[in-house]
Amino acid sequence: MPPRPLLPADDLYARLELPVDASFEAVEIAWRALLKRHHPDIAGPAAVEVAKRINVAHDWLSDPALRDRYDRERHPRRDAAGRAAASGRSAPPAGRGGIRSAPDRPRAAPRPRPPLDPAQALAHHIDRVRRLSEDELDRLSLAETAPIAFIASISRFLPVDRQDALRAIEPQVQAALPRRGRWDPPTRDAAVGFAQEIVLGPFLDEHLSGDFRDRVRERLTRGWQAAVDQPRYGPNSAGVGAALERLAALPLAERARVGAGAARAPGPDFPWPPGLSPADDAALRVSSALAQRDALALLPEPVPALTRRSLARAMHGLVLRHGFRPAELERLAGPWSAIVLGPPSPPVGARRRG
């Protein structure tokens, strides 16, 4: 068994000019950008030692096991901060030395950018921001936040013109957003994240490869693509709309009475069908959250928390009904079954006789 490598004595994050919670993609960008700057062919023979130190920092910080060991033993305070920000420091893609295997079901590939140069693509996006519909604004208000920390950690490695273009994005998006979405952080961040991916595209193409590049694109565009050009409640929008109409037609007292029969169901409150998950199906997650929000707005106040939870669970099941078996869908609907799922369809033979 080979001996464990000795821990470097100095600050590896400082070598790469990165914060402790930098993502693995940021480590790759910093490594490539700094090597270009300090390569002996560019900076002269005196840069050989600097390039070696940059490579060592990359070797440690790009490997999850080595990085955890370094944080734990050299910077325990930073280790705690890094673990608190673990969601922003996802593991690198599979296929590299010492890297974990890829998940069984890969993430859905993000839709490609329009086949335009960055300036045209950005103008196209800003125009689309101006034309957001009410449904899209509602969905964007529930969108996943773009990785702002990633952009901040790599900004120092960008060419000056890209830094200027990046700084100009937020004012452009802010001015283009319809008034009701202008000061909503998830809406603004989703629109800004998509624009940042357009502006940074050529730089990221040069400094990231393979799965690293795909993951950055997916993370920057995820919130926008999950909300825009989508039906209000996803593929089951018609059924959700009908359920909300039935709920709104009930007298307020009847809505409270139905929910009073709710009981705490076993298992998770909001399960996902096999093959679907909130991590991989962001558009469906937004659809579920919006359906729940619209349904809960129809309940009288105050109502018990269990009543609210049971209605939210029923709407979640309805949005994902294409993935659930009928028995599971009935269980999720609980006391709201007749309202949310509607009256049962008559047998085929009975319809023919009628």
Buried (B, 14 or more C-beta within 10 A) or exposed (E): EEEEEEEBEEBBBEBBBBBBBBBBBBBBBBBBBBBBBBBEEEBEEEBEEBBEBBBBBBBBBBBBEBBEBBBBEBBEEBBEBBEEBEEBBBBBBEEBEEBEEEEEEEBEEBEEBEEEEBEEBBEEBBEBBEEBEEBBBBBBBBBBEBBEBBBEBBEEBBEEEBEEBBEEBBEBBBEBBBEEBEEBEBBBBBBBBBBBBBBBBEBBEEBBEEBBBBBBBBBBBBBBBBBBEBBBBBBBBEBBBBBBEBBEEBEEEEBBEBBEEBEEBEEEEBBBBEEBBBEBBBBBBBBBBBBBBBBBEBBEEEBEEEBBBBBBBBBBBBBBBEBBEEEBBBBBBBBBBEBBBEEEEEEEEEEEEE
